[in-house]
Amino acid sequence: MKEIYMEKEDAVSPVIATILMVAITVVLAATVYILVSHYTSVGASTPLTASLAVDNEGQNAAGTVFYYNLTITLSTPPNITNMANVHITIGNQPAYLTSSSLSSVASAVSGKSSPIYYLVFNTNGQPVSSYIQSGSTITIISGYSLSGDTISLTYTGYSGTVSTTLP
């Protein structure tokens, strides 16, 4: 008895199979990389490179409001554009950004122990509340003397702290 076998090709060609295997491998590798890269980059942030210099200090005639003008010089980042990520502390007490005028803030803190506010003035002396650029002046306003306290500035997303001691 003679049997006749007919060959039937149901599979894909070897070239197509190789291309599919390579494509699947690339997609899997990319997926694993994306999942793992999040864990390896946590905590590896850019250092904050800046300096704070106290330009002058003063108080009102009644001695109930104290002012400290600081100039900030920024290297990294060149400008701070998200003020929600700026944190200024004096000693262990936070200072709060305000967009009010200097006189209204002074009357609000006059003779009080807290809170401490700060205003930002750009390099042209105009008050701003949305960014800090290199050369900006930060004016600290308090109802009591902060002499000898350390002022610290941190910026979320950057590592490190910029600080100076108030005279």
Secondary structure per residue as TSV (DSSP state, phi and psi in degrees):
chain	resnum	aa	ss	phi	psi
A	1	M	-	360.0	136.1
A	2	K	-	-111.1	122.6
A	3	E	-	-102.7	141.8
A	4	I	-	-110.0	121.3
A	5	Y	-	-101.0	129.7
A	6	M	-	-105.4	127.9
A	7	E	-	-82.1	129.1
A	8	K	-	-120.5	127.6
A	9	E	-	-99.4	105.5
A	10	D	-	-103.4	-18.0
A	11	A	S	-86.5	164.2
A	12	V	-	-79.5	163.5
A	13	S	-	-70.4	157.2
A	14	P	H	-59.6	-32.2
A	15	V	H	-67.4	-46.1
A	16	I	H	-64.3	-40.4
A	17	A	H	-61.7	-41.2
A	18	T	H	-65.7	-42.8
A	19	I	H	-63.4	-42.1
A	20	L	H	-63.5	-41.8
A	21	M	H	-63.4	-42.4
A	22	V	H	-65.1	-43.4
A	23	A	H	-62.5	-43.4
A	24	I	H	-63.9	-41.1
A	25	T	H	-63.3	-42.7
A	26	V	H	-64.6	-43.8
A	27	V	H	-63.2	-43.2
A	28	L	H	-64.7	-42.3
A	29	A	H	-63.8	-41.5
A	30	A	H	-64.4	-40.2
A	31	T	H	-64.0	-45.5
A	32	V	H	-63.7	-41.2
A	33	Y	H	-60.7	-45.7
A	34	I	H	-63.8	-41.2
A	35	L	H	-66.8	-40.2
A	36	V	H	-81.5	-31.0
A	37	S	H	-63.5	-29.7
A	38	H	H	-62.2	-40.6
A	39	Y	H	-74.0	-30.3
A	40	T	H	-81.6	-21.5
A	41	S	H	-92.4	-8.8
A	42	V	T	-66.3	129.0
A	43	G	T	86.7	-8.7
A	44	A	-	-98.9	73.2
A	45	S	-	-103.3	163.7
A	46	T	E	-71.2	137.8
A	47	P	E	-72.5	142.8
A	48	L	-	-78.7	120.1
A	49	T	E	-116.5	107.4
A	50	A	E	-161.2	173.5
A	51	S	E	-144.5	151.2
A	52	L	E	-117.5	132.8
A	53	A	E	-128.4	131.2
A	54	V	E	-79.7	118.4
A	55	D	E	-83.5	-50.4
A	56	N	E	-158.6	168.5
A	57	E	E	-140.4	159.8
A	58	G	E	-173.0	179.0
A	59	Q	E	-147.2	160.5
A	60	N	-	-73.4	171.1
A	61	A	T	-60.4	-32.6
A	62	A	T	-80.4	-11.1
A	63	G	S	74.3	23.0
A	64	T	-	-106.8	-9.6
A	65	V	-	-130.6	130.6
A	66	F	E	-115.7	136.4
A	67	Y	E	-119.2	140.8
A	68	Y	E	-135.7	117.7
A	69	N	E	-99.8	124.7
A	70	L	E	-121.2	141.9
A	71	T	E	-103.8	131.9
A	72	I	E	-105.5	133.2
A	73	T	E	-114.4	118.3
A	74	L	E	-105.5	137.0
A	75	S	E	-112.3	-54.4
A	76	T	E	-130.6	115.6
A	77	P	S	-75.1	162.1
A	78	P	S	-70.2	-25.5
A	79	N	E	-144.3	147.0
A	80	I	E	-101.7	115.2
A	81	T	-	-109.3	-7.8
A	82	N	-	-119.8	94.7
A	83	M	G	-67.9	-17.9
A	84	A	G	-66.6	-20.8
A	85	N	G	-96.1	2.4
A	86	V	E	-91.3	130.5
A	87	H	E	-128.7	116.8
A	88	I	E	-112.9	128.5
A	89	T	E	-127.1	146.2
A	90	I	E	-121.4	115.4
A	91	G	T	66.0	-116.9
A	92	N	T	-117.4	13.8
A	93	Q	E	-105.2	133.1
A	94	P	E	-73.9	149.9
A	95	A	E	-107.6	147.5
A	96	Y	E	-114.1	132.4
A	97	L	E	-69.9	137.3
A	98	T	-	-133.7	150.1
A	99	S	-	-108.1	7.2
A	100	S	S	-69.9	167.0
A	101	S	-	-72.8	159.1
A	102	L	H	-59.2	-41.4
A	103	S	H	-68.4	-37.6
A	104	S	H	-70.4	-34.7
A	105	V	H	-68.3	-40.0
A	106	A	H	-61.7	-40.6
A	107	S	H	-70.9	-27.5
A	108	A	H	-72.8	-33.1
A	109	V	H	-99.8	-5.8
A	110	S	T	-52.0	115.7
A	111	G	T	74.3	6.9
A	112	K	-	-102.1	157.4
A	113	S	-	-86.5	-20.5
A	114	S	-	-160.8	164.5
A	115	P	-	-86.1	177.3
A	116	I	E	-105.7	132.9
A	117	Y	E	-114.6	160.8
A	118	Y	E	-140.3	147.3
A	119	L	E	-117.6	151.3
A	120	V	E	-117.4	131.6
A	121	F	E	-118.9	132.1
A	122	N	-	-72.4	-177.2
A	123	T	T	-66.9	-16.1
A	124	N	T	-92.9	2.5
A	125	G	S	83.8	7.9
A	126	Q	-	-86.6	136.9
A	127	P	E	-68.7	136.3
A	128	V	E	-134.4	151.6
A	129	S	S	-131.1	8.4
A	130	S	S	-113.6	-9.6
A	131	Y	-	-160.5	163.1
A	132	I	E	-128.1	127.9
A	133	Q	E	-112.2	163.0
A	134	S	T	-61.7	130.5
A	135	G	T	96.7	-4.7
A	136	S	-	-66.1	155.7
A	137	T	E	-106.3	130.2
A	138	I	E	-108.4	119.3
A	139	T	E	-103.4	119.5
A	140	I	E	-92.9	132.2
A	141	I	E	-125.9	126.4
A	142	S	E	-139.4	156.5
A	143	G	S	-86.7	3.4
A	144	Y	S	-150.7	163.3
A	145	S	-	-68.8	135.0
A	146	L	-	-109.0	12.3
A	147	S	T	-55.2	133.0
A	148	G	T	88.7	-13.4
A	149	D	-	-79.3	153.4
A	150	T	E	-97.5	129.0
A	151	I	E	-99.9	133.0
A	152	S	E	-127.0	139.6
A	153	L	E	-123.0	126.5
A	154	T	E	-123.7	154.4
A	155	Y	E	-132.6	115.3
A	156	T	T	-57.1	133.9
A	157	G	T	101.4	-13.2
A	158	Y	E	-124.1	145.7
A	159	S	E	-94.3	153.1
A	160	G	S	97.5	169.4
A	161	T	-	-134.2	140.9
A	162	V	E	-102.9	129.5
A	163	S	E	-146.2	158.8
A	164	T	E	-152.8	160.6
A	165	T	E	-99.7	132.8
A	166	L	-	-76.2	140.3
A	167	P	-	-70.8	360.0
